[in-house]
C-alpha cells in the first residue's frame, strides 16, 4: 500500500514538475500559453472534483491523507496561476476547469469557483504549500489544523466546494 502511494506521489510529482516547467516559461506564444492553461485548468478541475467527492462521502478533509494533500497542491497551483492572469488565460482556464472536473464545475458556477481560487491565491498558504510539496515527494508533513492560515485556507476551499454544489 505504501509503495502504491509512493508511485502515485511520483507520478503526480512528475505531472506537477511538468506543469511547473510550463508555468515557468514566460512565452506569449498562443500554443504554449494554451497548453499551459489547459494542463493547469484540467488538473485543478480534477483535483477540485476529487476533494468535492471526499467531502461528500466522508464529510471531512483528512489532511493526513497523501492523496488529499496532493489534490490540495494541484488546487494551490491552479489558484496561483490565476494571480495577475490575463482575461484570455482566465477564460481558457475556466473552460478547462469544467472539462477537468467532469462538469462538476459548469457554466453557472465556474465564476464563483474562479473567484474562490483567486481568494485562495491571495491568502497565506505557506503551511499548506509546505505540506503539499512534501506530499508530492511522497512524504507526509503534519498540518496543524489550529493554524489561523490553515483555517482560513480550508474555509476558502469550503466556499469553493459550496459553489460547486
C-alpha positions in Angstrom: 0.0 0.0 0.0 2.8 2.4 0.9 4.5 1.6 -2.4 1.4 2.4 -4.3 1.2 5.8 -2.5 4.8 6.5 -3.4 4.2 5.6 -7.0 1.1 7.8 -7.1 3.1 10.6 -5.5 5.9 10.2 -8.0 3.5 10.3 -11.0 1.7 13.3 -9.6 5.0 15.0 -8.8 6.2 14.4 -12.3 3.0 15.9 -13.6 3.5 18.8 -11.3 7.1 19.4 -12.4 6.0 19.2 -16.0 3.3 21.8 -15.4 5.6 23.9 -13.3 8.1 23.9 -16.2 5.4 25.2 -18.4 4.4 27.7 -15.8 8.0 29.0 -15.6 8.2 29.5 -19.3 7.3 33.1 -20.0 6.2 32.6 -23.5 3.4 34.6 -25.0 3.1 32.3 -27.9 -0.5 31.2 -28.3 0.2 27.5 -28.4 2.4 27.4 -25.3 0.0 29.5 -23.3 -3.0 27.4 -24.3 -1.2 24.2 -23.4 -0.2 25.7 -20.0 -3.7 26.9 -19.3 -5.3 23.6 -20.4 -2.9 21.5 -18.3 -3.3 23.6 -15.2 -7.0 24.1 -15.6 -7.7 20.4 -16.2 -5.6 19.2 -13.2 -7.2 21.9 -11.0 -10.7 20.8 -12.0 -9.9 17.2 -11.5 -8.4 17.9 -8.0 -11.4 20.0 -7.1 -13.8 17.2 -8.1 -11.7 14.7 -6.1 -11.8 16.9 -3.0 -15.5 17.5 -3.5 -16.2 13.8 -3.6 -14.1 13.2 -0.5 -16.1 15.8 1.4 -19.4 14.5 0.0 -18.5 10.9 1.1 -16.8 11.5 4.4 -17.9 14.9 5.5 -14.3 15.9 6.3 -11.0 16.5 4.6 -8.2 14.4 6.2 -5.0 16.5 5.9 -3.1 13.4 7.0 -4.0 11.7 3.7 -1.4 11.8 1.0 -3.9 11.9 -1.9 -5.9 14.7 -0.3 -2.7 16.8 0.1 -1.6 16.1 -3.5 -5.0 17.3 -4.7 -4.8 20.4 -2.5 -1.4 21.0 -4.0 -2.9 20.9 -7.5 -5.6 23.3 -6.4 -3.0 25.7 -5.0 -1.0 25.6 -8.2 -4.2 26.4 -10.2 -5.1 29.2 -7.8 -1.6 30.7 -8.0 -1.7 30.5 -11.8 -4.6 32.9 -11.8 -2.7 35.6 -9.9 -2.3 38.5 -12.4 -3.6 36.3 -15.2 -4.9 37.9 -18.4 -8.6 37.6 -19.2 -7.8 35.3 -22.1 -5.9 32.9 -19.7 -8.7 33.1 -17.1 -11.3 32.3 -19.8 -9.4 29.3 -21.1 -8.7 28.2 -17.5 -12.5 28.3 -16.8 -13.2 26.1 -19.8 -10.5 23.6 -18.7 -11.8 23.6 -15.1 -15.2 22.5 -16.4 -13.6 19.7 -18.5 -11.2 18.6 -15.7 -14.0 18.4 -13.2 -16.2 16.2 -15.5 -18.6 19.1 -15.4 -19.0 19.2 -11.6 -17.9 22.8 -12.3 -20.2 24.2 -15.0 -21.1 27.5 -16.7 -23.3 28.6 -13.9 -20.7 28.1 -11.1 -17.4 28.5 -12.8 -17.1 32.2 -12.0 -17.7 31.6 -8.3 -15.1 28.8 -8.3 -12.5 31.0 -10.0 -13.3 33.8 -7.6 -12.7 31.4 -4.7 -9.4 30.2 -6.3 -8.2 33.8 -6.6 -9.1 34.4 -2.9 -7.1 31.3 -2.0 -4.1 32.6 -4.0 -4.3 35.9 -2.3 -4.1 34.3 1.2 -1.1 32.9 3.1 -1.0 29.3 2.0 2.6 28.7 3.2 1.7 25.9 5.7 -0.5 24.0 3.2 2.1 24.6 0.5 4.9 23.1 2.6 2.7 20.0 3.3 1.6 19.6 -0.3 5.2 19.9 -1.6 6.2 17.2 0.8 3.2 15.1 -0.3 4.3 15.4 -3.9 7.7 14.0 -2.8 5.8 11.1 -1.1 6.2 12.3 2.5 3.6 13.4 5.0 4.1 16.5 7.0 1.7 17.2 9.8 -0.7 20.1 9.1 -1.6 22.0 12.2 -5.4 22.3 11.9 -5.4 25.1 14.6 -3.1 27.3 12.5 -5.1 30.5 11.6 -3.8 30.5 8.0 -4.8 26.8 7.5 -8.2 27.5 9.0 -8.6 30.4 6.6 -7.4 28.3 3.6 -9.8 25.5 4.5 -12.7 28.0 4.9 -11.9 29.3 1.4 -11.8 25.7 0.0 -15.1 25.1 1.7 -16.5 28.2 -0.1 -15.3 26.8 -3.4 -16.9 23.4 -2.7 -20.2 25.1 -1.9 -20.0 26.9 -5.2 -19.7 23.6 -6.9 -23.0 22.2 -5.5 
